[in-house]
Amino acid sequence: MQTQNKIKELLLETILELVKCDFIAIQGKLQNGLTINDLREELGLWALTVPPDAAYENVAFYKYNDGSGYALEFELWIDNQSSDLTLSCEALLDENQKIVSFTIENLHVL
């Protein structure tokens, strides 16, 4: 559970970067062909807001069968309300269950 809490902290940091449109910080977290221009275009359609702390209890974690990490999804908040705009991320772990990377995999409407 401690690992998931650390992943939630990285998710919170990433969401704050998205809300602030801090594309420099976000750049190093992009994967799967997702670009800053893709994010700018998508985020330009919405007024992202910081979710309340309780919202982070709704992070969907999917543990990889080989133990190498987690995929996670989180519904972003728009105009102070939960939305269908979903952030998909991945956290990879080493053999000691330490987080070695945290990346943004996708941003999409479910």
Contacts in CASP RR format, 6 or more apart in sequence:
PFRMAT RR
TARGET T0000
AUTHOR 0000-0000-0000
METHOD contacts of the structure
MODEL  1
MQTQNKIKELLLETILELVKCDFIAIQGKLQNGLTINDLREELGLWALTV
PPDAAYENVAFYKYNDGSGYALEFELWIDNQSSDLTLSCEALLDENQKIV
SFTIENLHVL
3 93 0 8 1.000
3 97 0 8 1.000
3 99 0 8 1.000
4 59 0 8 1.000
4 61 0 8 1.000
4 70 0 8 1.000
6 99 0 8 1.000
7 59 0 8 1.000
7 61 0 8 1.000
7 70 0 8 1.000
7 72 0 8 1.000
7 91 0 8 1.000
7 99 0 8 1.000
7 102 0 8 1.000
8 56 0 8 1.000
8 59 0 8 1.000
10 91 0 8 1.000
10 99 0 8 1.000
10 102 0 8 1.000
11 56 0 8 1.000
11 59 0 8 1.000
11 72 0 8 1.000
11 74 0 8 1.000
11 87 0 8 1.000
11 89 0 8 1.000
11 102 0 8 1.000
12 56 0 8 1.000
14 26 0 8 1.000
14 29 0 8 1.000
14 87 0 8 1.000
14 89 0 8 1.000
14 102 0 8 1.000
14 104 0 8 1.000
15 48 0 8 1.000
15 50 0 8 1.000
15 51 0 8 1.000
15 74 0 8 1.000
15 76 0 8 1.000
15 87 0 8 1.000
16 22 0 8 1.000
16 50 0 8 1.000
17 25 0 8 1.000
17 26 0 8 1.000
18 26 0 8 1.000
18 39 0 8 1.000
18 43 0 8 1.000
18 48 0 8 1.000
18 76 0 8 1.000
18 87 0 8 1.000
19 48 0 8 1.000
19 49 0 8 1.000
19 50 0 8 1.000
21 40 0 8 1.000
21 43 0 8 1.000
23 36 0 8 1.000
23 39 0 8 1.000
23 40 0 8 1.000
26 36 0 8 1.000
26 39 0 8 1.000
26 104 0 8 1.000
27 36 0 8 1.000
29 102 0 8 1.000
29 103 0 8 1.000
29 104 0 8 1.000
30 36 0 8 1.000
30 39 0 8 1.000
30 103 0 8 1.000
30 104 0 8 1.000
31 90 0 8 1.000
31 103 0 8 1.000
31 104 0 8 1.000
31 105 0 8 1.000
32 105 0 8 1.000
32 106 0 8 1.000
34 104 0 8 1.000
34 105 0 8 1.000
34 106 0 8 1.000
34 107 0 8 1.000
38 107 0 8 1.000
39 107 0 8 1.000
42 85 0 8 1.000
42 107 0 8 1.000
43 107 0 8 1.000
46 76 0 8 1.000
46 78 0 8 1.000
46 83 0 8 1.000
46 85 0 8 1.000
47 78 0 8 1.000
47 79 0 8 1.000
48 76 0 8 1.000
48 77 0 8 1.000
48 78 0 8 1.000
48 85 0 8 1.000
49 77 0 8 1.000
49 78 0 8 1.000
49 79 0 8 1.000
49 80 0 8 1.000
50 77 0 8 1.000
51 76 0 8 1.000
51 77 0 8 1.000
51 82 0 8 1.000
55 75 0 8 1.000
55 77 0 8 1.000
55 82 0 8 1.000
56 74 0 8 1.000
58 74 0 8 1.000
58 75 0 8 1.000
59 72 0 8 1.000
59 73 0 8 1.000
59 74 0 8 1.000
60 72 0 8 1.000
60 73 0 8 1.000
60 74 0 8 1.000
61 70 0 8 1.000
61 71 0 8 1.000
61 72 0 8 1.000
62 70 0 8 1.000
62 71 0 8 1.000
62 72 0 8 1.000
62 73 0 8 1.000
63 69 0 8 1.000
63 70 0 8 1.000
64 70 0 8 1.000
64 71 0 8 1.000
67 93 0 8 1.000
68 92 0 8 1.000
68 93 0 8 1.000
69 90 0 8 1.000
69 91 0 8 1.000
69 92 0 8 1.000
69 93 0 8 1.000
70 90 0 8 1.000
70 91 0 8 1.000
70 93 0 8 1.000
71 88 0 8 1.000
71 89 0 8 1.000
71 90 0 8 1.000
71 105 0 8 1.000
72 88 0 8 1.000
72 89 0 8 1.000
72 90 0 8 1.000
72 91 0 8 1.000
73 86 0 8 1.000
73 87 0 8 1.000
73 88 0 8 1.000
73 89 0 8 1.000
74 86 0 8 1.000
74 87 0 8 1.000
74 89 0 8 1.000
75 82 0 8 1.000
75 83 0 8 1.000
75 84 0 8 1.000
75 85 0 8 1.000
75 86 0 8 1.000
75 87 0 8 1.000
75 110 0 8 1.000
76 83 0 8 1.000
76 85 0 8 1.000
76 86 0 8 1.000
76 87 0 8 1.000
77 83 0 8 1.000
78 85 0 8 1.000
84 109 0 8 1.000
84 110 0 8 1.000
85 107 0 8 1.000
85 108 0 8 1.000
85 109 0 8 1.000
86 106 0 8 1.000
86 107 0 8 1.000
86 108 0 8 1.000
86 109 0 8 1.000
86 110 0 8 1.000
87 104 0 8 1.000
87 106 0 8 1.000
87 107 0 8 1.000
88 104 0 8 1.000
88 105 0 8 1.000
88 106 0 8 1.000
88 107 0 8 1.000
88 108 0 8 1.000
89 102 0 8 1.000
89 103 0 8 1.000
89 104 0 8 1.000
89 105 0 8 1.000
90 101 0 8 1.000
90 102 0 8 1.000
90 103 0 8 1.000
90 105 0 8 1.000
91 99 0 8 1.000
91 101 0 8 1.000
91 102 0 8 1.000
92 99 0 8 1.000
92 100 0 8 1.000
92 101 0 8 1.000
92 102 0 8 1.000
93 99 0 8 1.000
93 100 0 8 1.000
94 100 0 8 1.000
END
